[in-house]
Amino acid sequence: MKIFWALLILLLLLCPAGTAHAKGKTSLNTAKLTMTQGNTKTIKLKNNKKKVIWSVVYGKTNIALKNKKKTGVQVIAKKQGTAKVQAKVGKKKYICKVTVKRKQVKTVDVIVNGKKFQAELADTAAAKELAKKLPMTIDMKELNGNEK
């Protein structure tokens, strides 16, 4: 009878009560990220409940990290170039390569007395409204000899 109880206890210790569910593997939602200067995107760490240490391991001048949490981090694109974001969970490291592309600048040609100049339009509502009205011709007159 003692052997029966010993085997029963051993069986209960080796086999956990209830069914074991397979936990999803921890991973980043993306291994590569492409951004434009000034934009913000989120990198998410899937299936993680542990403490995460987020860091930029390469290209610290190109990006910045914000709102570091267990589930993700916001990446801010500062300058054109490449960078690597690392999420460290215990001894395991997860890397995402970030490519920052230059912000597209809208330029317009301005012709004054036959001379051609280029002007950059700012990223504002007024500049966008002006761009909708282009091309346009403006007649300017000299006033008191001040305009050159």
C-alpha positions, 0 to 999 in steps of 0.5 A: 500500500505504501508503494501505491501512495508513493507512486501516486504522489510521484505521478501528481508531482510530475504531471501538473494539474490541468492542461498546459497551453502552449504560450506564443513565442516572444517576437517583434512585430517587425524586423525592418522599419522604414520611416520618413524624418519627423514621423513616429511609428511603434514597434511592438513586442508580442507575447511578452509579460516580462520586463523589457529594456529598450535601447538604440544600439546603433544610429542614436543620432538618427532616431529617438525612443519614447513611451518604452513599455513591456508591449512596445516602444515609439520610434521617432525619426530624427535624421536620415540614416539607419539605426537598430532598436533592441528589446532585451528580455532577460538574456534574449535580445530582439533587434529591429533595423530602422531606416530613416529617409529624408523628408520630401521637400516641395520646391517651386521655381520663382522667376523674377526679371528672367532670373530663376530661383528655387524656393522651398515650401514649408509643411504648413496649411498655407503653403499647401493652399499656395501649391494648389494655386500654382502655377501663377503669375504675379505682376509687381510694381516698384514702390518708392525705390524700396523693392529690389 
